[in-house]
Amino acid sequence: MKTAWVVDDDAEMRRAISLMLELMDYKVELYRDARTTAKSLLGGSHPDVMILDILMPEVSGIDLLDFMRQRNEFKEIPIVMLSSETDDIQVDEAMGLGANAFIFKPVSIDELEAVLKKVVKAP
């Protein structure tokens, strides 16, 4: 079973995306901030895919994306950025730093499934 990490400071959004991922047969881990997520990564735990919100307090999703793409051990983890802001600058910055895809909130299960089929390697 593939694992997906959902990183978002909004508890309702984490829960909604988690339910969608579980329907797609993913094992889901939930994180409410980028700092805790980075600690898990550095502790040796790695997901098959990460759904990462951009706007979070203290450390942004962009900061975590940048951190991950600078380290060889995390470069291959597919990262789907998530945002309620429809700002092209955010999309361009995220994609320029190495995000694999970008989804705007609210997220539909069909959209999430289509994106994951593109970015997650088949077993």
C-alpha positions as CSV (number, residue, x, y, z in Angstrom):
1,M,0.0,0.0,0.0
2,K,1.3,3.4,-0.9
3,T,1.7,6.1,1.7
4,A,0.6,9.7,1.4
5,W,1.4,12.6,3.7
6,V,-1.0,15.4,4.0
7,V,0.6,18.6,5.3
8,D,-1.9,21.4,6.0
9,D,-2.6,23.6,9.0
10,D,-6.3,23.4,8.4
11,A,-7.7,20.3,10.2
12,E,-10.8,20.1,8.1
13,M,-8.8,20.1,4.9
14,R,-6.4,17.4,6.3
15,R,-9.4,15.3,7.1
16,A,-11.1,15.8,3.8
17,I,-8.0,15.0,1.7
18,S,-7.2,12.0,4.0
19,L,-10.7,10.5,3.3
20,M,-10.2,10.9,-0.4
21,L,-6.7,9.3,-0.3
22,E,-8.1,6.4,1.8
23,L,-10.7,5.8,-0.9
24,M,-7.8,5.5,-3.3
25,D,-6.2,2.9,-1.1
26,Y,-3.4,5.1,0.3
27,K,-2.1,4.8,3.9
28,V,-2.3,8.4,5.1
29,E,-0.2,10.3,7.6
30,L,-1.4,13.8,8.7
31,Y,0.9,16.7,9.6
32,R,-0.3,20.2,10.6
33,D,3.0,22.0,10.0
34,A,6.1,21.9,7.9
35,R,8.5,21.8,10.8
36,T,7.1,18.5,12.1
37,T,7.0,17.1,8.6
38,A,10.7,17.9,8.1
39,K,11.5,16.2,11.4
40,S,9.8,13.0,10.3
41,L,11.6,13.1,7.0
42,L,15.0,13.6,8.7
43,G,14.1,10.7,11.0
44,G,14.0,8.4,8.0
45,S,10.3,8.2,7.3
46,H,9.4,8.9,3.6
47,P,6.0,8.9,1.8
48,D,5.3,7.8,-1.7
49,V,3.7,11.2,-2.2
50,M,3.2,14.4,-0.3
51,I,0.2,16.8,-0.5
52,L,1.6,20.1,0.8
53,D,-0.2,23.3,1.6
54,I,1.6,26.5,0.7
55,L,0.3,28.9,3.3
56,M,1.1,27.7,6.8
57,P,2.3,29.6,9.9
58,E,6.0,29.8,10.7
59,V,7.4,27.6,7.9
60,S,5.6,27.7,4.6
61,G,5.0,24.8,2.2
62,I,7.3,26.6,-0.3
63,D,10.1,26.5,2.4
64,L,9.6,22.8,3.0
65,L,9.5,22.1,-0.8
66,D,12.7,24.0,-1.2
67,F,14.3,22.2,1.7
68,M,13.3,18.8,0.2
69,R,14.5,19.5,-3.3
70,Q,17.9,20.6,-2.0
71,R,18.5,17.2,-0.3
72,N,19.2,14.1,-2.4
73,E,17.3,11.7,-0.2
74,F,14.0,13.7,-0.7
75,K,14.4,14.8,-4.4
76,E,12.4,11.9,-5.8
77,I,9.4,12.2,-3.5
78,P,6.5,13.5,-5.6
79,I,5.0,16.7,-4.1
80,V,1.6,18.1,-5.0
81,M,1.3,21.6,-3.8
82,L,-2.1,22.8,-2.5
83,S,-3.4,26.3,-2.1
84,S,-6.6,28.3,-1.7
85,E,-4.9,31.3,-3.4
86,T,-5.1,31.3,-7.2
87,D,-2.0,33.3,-7.6
88,D,0.1,32.5,-10.7
89,I,3.2,33.7,-8.9
90,Q,2.8,30.9,-6.2
91,V,2.2,28.3,-8.9
92,D,5.3,29.4,-10.8
93,E,7.5,29.5,-7.7
94,A,6.4,26.1,-6.6
95,M,6.8,24.5,-10.0
96,G,10.2,26.2,-10.3
97,L,11.4,24.7,-7.1
98,G,10.4,21.2,-8.2
99,A,6.8,20.6,-7.3
100,N,5.3,17.8,-9.4
101,A,1.8,19.3,-9.5
102,F,-0.4,22.1,-8.1
103,I,-4.0,21.8,-7.0
104,F,-6.3,24.6,-5.9
105,K,-8.7,24.3,-2.9
106,P,-11.4,23.1,-2.7
107,V,-10.1,19.7,-3.9
108,S,-12.3,17.2,-5.7
109,I,-11.5,13.5,-5.5
110,D,-11.5,13.2,-9.3
111,E,-8.9,16.0,-9.6
112,L,-6.8,14.5,-6.8
113,E,-6.9,11.0,-8.3
114,A,-6.0,12.3,-11.8
115,V,-3.0,14.2,-10.4
116,L,-1.8,11.3,-8.3
117,K,-1.9,9.0,-11.4
118,K,0.4,11.3,-13.2
119,V,3.0,11.9,-10.4
120,V,3.1,8.6,-8.4
121,K,5.0,5.8,-9.9
122,A,3.0,2.6,-10.3
123,P,4.2,-0.4,-8.2
